[in-house]
Amino acid sequence: MKRIAGLVMFFTCALAFAGPAVEEHEEVRIYTPIEFFETDVAGKKGSSLGMPEMMEGGIKAKILEVCKTEEREGEKGNWCKIRLRLGMWMEDSSWIRKEAEVWCFLPEDAMIFRR
């Protein structure tokens, strides 16, 4: 019985102190719809670029920077600076080139595939 109580306590603590959905320098594919924000001259988040068209293979990206956990529109997550590994069409039919660096908000429950 003590063993079960210990396991329950372990998993409760693991969920309470869960970290970001991603780590810096990871190569990932993001399958959650996200909004892109431009990177300004200081390297921080600028104005919205809109939503990319979701491709079958997800958004292939390298995580460059992960900011502290915060809440946005009722969802907990992290602001992340990413480098796109493939060019992407946006919903407004504009094009974002390969290797572009953009900011996005990744919720904790984002669907992410790691290599």
Disulfide bonds with the S-S distance in Angstrom:
none
